[in-house]
Amino acid sequence: MTGRSLEAADRRLQALRLAMGPVLRAALADPRVVEVMVNPDGGIWIERAGEGRGFSGEHMAPADAERIMRLLADHVGEVVNRDHPLVSATLPETGERFQGVYMPVAMRPSFSIRKRPASVFTLADYVREGVMSELQADILARAAGERWNILIAGGAGTGKTTLANAILALPAYVQDRVILIEDTPELCCSALDQLPLLTKRSDPPVAMADLVRASLRLRPDRIVIGEVRDGSALDMLKAWNTGHPGGLATLHANSALEALSRLEDLIGEVIAQIPRRAIGQAVDLIAFLKRTPGGRVLEALVRVEGWSEGAYQVHDAD
């Protein structure tokens, strides 16, 4: 990067800090904060670990919210306007995940910033906090050690990525070559030999399915996908079923069993005939997280043992 380019990048960074204002800057610097949200009315909402989401009592001017979106769109080589109202990016330097929405998708510029965890929450931490039992932690550790393919399911904000990081921190991953595939960098892995890959939205785009297929030619021991949300689910199944066991992925679903139905729906986006037998062979364990009034809990661990007689063969692992 030339001196002039560095100066321009520094000016954009200073402009971004100024547009964010003291409330957002303080929230992003607070290690307890996990997410910051700005709504169309300008209201700033902050979620803190162990406390939940709450209104900060402060508002952001629409012009500042729009300026933040434009600066981050420029940072990732995109534009934001009425024809391109969505912005997905990561904050420069610190890497927080940013998702913005512009008119006419929203009445006024709005966005959410998801922070990367300051430290990895371990399985022992989950047991101590009452999120899971010792038995469940033992099963997850065993699944990682025996190279089961693990699917972490749950609704939005249930902590799927946090649990994925806890599993990836286990000693079972240290000696393997792990390919990490994500839209934004959120996964943390204990593997010494790892290759993180990120999708690319700007032209020419690089989709999740492209990266999953490319990963097969990158000598992986394990293939980990941050979130399965499209037809790349089919490529994931093929990868997991062709000599690369021990994979890990997250998925939005309302229950452990519905995670399999959700996989079917995603695969149905690219092929007409659903390969249920391949799904039953590829997925070994489903970990389902749920948000309750008392906090997040690992509600179920479900063992998948194939497809036969017109149904998935499943049973509770815990």
N, C-alpha and C positions, 0 to 999 in steps of 0.2 A: 504494500500500500504506500503511495507517495505521500510526501509531506502535506500536499494540498488536500489529499483524500483524508488524511488523519485529522486535519484541521476541521474539515467539513463534518466528519463523524463526531468530533468533540463538540462542535456547535449544536448538532442534533441532540446529542446526549444532554447538554446543558438545557436546551429548550424543553426536552422531555421532563427533566427534573423540575423545571419551573412550572410547567403545565400541571404536573401532578399535585403540587401544593403541599403544605406541611402535614395535612392529615394523612394522605396516601403515603408520603415519604416515611412518616413515623410508623404507620402500620406495617409497611414492607420491611422496616428495620427491626420490628418487634418479633423475637423468635417464637412467641406464642401464637402469632397470627398465621392462619393457614390459607385464608382467602379474603379478598377485598372485592366488593361489588359496587358499581355505580349504576343506579336505575335511571329511567327517563326523566324523573322529576329531580334528578341531581342528588338524591339521597345516597349517602355513603354507608354501606353496610359492611360490617367486619365480623368474620368468624375466627374465634380463637380456640385453640385446642383445649378440650375439657370444659369449655364454657358455652359453645354453640354460637349461633349467629345473632348479632344485635345491631341496632341502628346506632351510628356514631354520634348522631345529633348534628352532623355537619352536612353541607351540600356542596356540590361541584357545579360550577357554571357550565352550561352546554358548550360554550366556545372552548373551554379547557378540555372537556371530554372529547370533543371533535379533534382538537389539536393533538391530543395523545394518540388517538386512533390514526391520524394521518402520519404522524412521525413514525409509529410502529409499522404501518403499512409500507412506508418508504424503506424502513430498516430491512424488511424481508423482500423488497422488490415488487411490491404490489401497490395498488391504488384503492382508495375507498371513496365511493360515490353512490348515487342512487342505483346505478347499474351493477355495482360491486359492493353490496352493503355488509359483507362479512369480512372480518379481519382476524386471522389466526396467526399469532406470532409469539416470540419469547422476548422478554426484556433484555436489552443489551447489558452486558457485564454480569448480571446476576442470574439470568435464565428463567425467571418466573414465566409461567404459561399465561398468555393473554388471549382472550376471546372477546372481540368487539362486534356490536351490531349497530348499523346505521339506518337512516331513513331509506325506504319506507318500511323496512322490517320492524323497526322500533320508532316510537313517536319522536324521540330525540336520541342522540348518541349515548350508548350504554355499553358497559363492559364488565368483565370479571377477570381478576388476576389470581391465579392459583400459585401459591408459593411452593417451592421444593422444600422437603423437610430438612431442618437443620441437622438432624441426626436420624439414623435408621431406627425405627421402632422394632425391637426384636420380638420373637415368639415368646420369650420369657416376660417381656414387658406386657404383651397381650394377656398372658395368664395372670400376672400381678394386677392388672387393671380390670380383670373380670370379663374381658372381651371373649376369651375362649378358655376352655378347660385344659388341664395338663394333658389329658388324653388326646384332645384335639391337636395340641401342639406336637405331641409325640407322633401322631399320625401324619401331620404335614412334614415333619422332619424325616420320617421314614419314607414318605412318598418322594421327597427330593432325593434322598439317598439311593432309593431303588429305581430312580429314573422314571417315575410315573409322569404322564402328561397331566398337568393340573390346570383346571379352568376356574378362575375366581369370578364369581357372579354376584350381582347386587344392583341396587338402584343407584341413582346419582348421589354422590356425597357419602357413600357408605364406607369409603376407605379401601377400595379395591387395590389401587396402586400402592398404598401404604403396606397392605398385607403382601403384595407381590414383592416389595422391597425387603420385607422381613424374611420371606422365603429365599430370595436371592442372596441374602446375607449368610445363609447357612453354609457350613464347611463343604457340603456336597458339591457346590459350584466352583470351589477355589481352583481345582486342577483342570477344569474343562474349558474348552474354547466356546464362549457363549456369544451368540449374535443377538443383539437387542434392537428391536424394530419398533419405532414410535412415530407419532405425529409431532410431539414435543418432548424434549428430554426430561423425563421424570423418574426413570428407573435407575436404581443403584445396585450394582452387582459386586459380589466378593471375588469374582473370577479375575485372576491375574491376566489371562488371555481373553480379552473381550473386544467386540467390534460393535459400537453403537451406530445405528443407521436411522436417518430421519427422512420422512416423506417430504416432498417439495410440491407446493401448490402453484407457484408461478410457472409460466410457460417456459419450456415444456415441462409438464408436471411429472412427478415420480410418485406413483401411488403405493399404498401398502402392499398390494398384490405384487407389484414389480419388485419390491424389496424382499418379500418372502421368497419369490422365485430366484432372485439373485443370491440370497443367503445360502441356497443349496450348493452354489459353486464357490463358496467362501470357506469351505472346510469347517462347518460347525459341528460341535458335539451336542449343543442344545440351542434351540431357537425359541426366543422369548418375544412375545408381541404385547406391546403396551395395552392396546385395546382393539378388539375385533369388532368392527362396526360396518363392514361391507362384504362384498363378494370375496375378499381376500381370505375369508374363513375357509373356502374350498382349498386354496393354496396351503393354508396352515395345516389342514387335515392331511393333505398329500405329503407335506414335509414331515409331520409327526409319524406318519405311517410308513415312511421309507427310510428307516435306519437312523432317525434322529430323535430317539426318545428323551424324556426328561424335559419337555417343553413346558412353557408357562404362558398364560394369556389371561386377560380380563375381558369381561363381557357384561353388558347391561341386561339384567333379567330380574323378574319378580319373585322367582323361587329357584331352587336348585334344579328341579326337573324342567322348569321353563327355560333354563339355560340351553338345554338340548333342542327345544323347540325354536329358540332364538337362533341357534346355529343353523337349523334347517331353513328358517326364513332368510337368513343372510346368503346361504348357499343358493337358495331359490332365485336370488337376484341375477345369477349368472348361468345356471343350468336348470332345466325343467325337471329332471329326475333326481330326487334327493338321495344321496348315498348314505342311507341310514346305517348300513353295516359298517361303512368306513368311519362314521361318527362314533359308533359304539366301540370300534377298535382303537380309535385315536385318543379319545378322552378317557382317562383312568380315574380321575377324581375331580369332583366339583365341590368347591368351598363357597358357601353362600353367606354373604354378609347382609345384615339387616340393621336399619336405624330404628331405635326404640326411644321412648321418652327418657329412659335412663342412660342412653348412649348407644354406641355401635356394639353389635354382638355377632359372633360367628354362629349363625343359627343352625347350620347343618353342614356335615361333610358326607357326600354321597359317592359311593364307589360305583363306577360304571364297568360292567363286565360283558359288553357286547350287545348285539341285536339279534334276537331270535324269536320265532313264533309271533311276529308282528309287533314286538315291543322291545324297548331298551331294557336290558337286565341290570337292575340297579338295587342297591341296598344301602342302608345307613352304615357309614364307616365308623361312626362314633357311638 
